[in-house]
Amino acid sequence: MPSPTEGYDAQLNAIKSLVAEDPGRVAQVVKEWINTDE
């Protein structure tokens, strides 16, 4: 993953490639974020 100091586009592209490689894992992480924010 790009560091927080890198551009938004670089971070977004890294996330897109991660979703393409392992969508199930990304979905699980998002579910955990949603459950944590409640």
N, C-alpha and C positions, 0 to 999 in steps of 0.2 A: 504494500500500500504506500502511496505517496505520503510524505510528511505533511503536517498541517500548514507548513510554510509554502508548499507548492500550490500552484494554481487550482482553482475550482475545476477547470476542465480536466486536469491531470487526475484529480481525485475521482471525478465522475467516470472517466475512461477506465480507471482501475476497477471501480465498482461494476461497471458494465461487463468487463472481461471476467470478473469473479462470478457474476450471475450466469454468464454463458458457460463457464466451466462447471459450476456446482450450484444450480438453482435451489436444490433442496436445502443445502446448508445456509444459503442466504435467507431463505424463507424462515428457517428456524431462528436465525439471529434476529430477524425483524419481529417475529412473534415474541421473543424474549424482551426486546426493547419495548414493545407495546405493553406487555405484562408488567414490566418494571416501572413504567411511567404512570400506572394507575394509582 
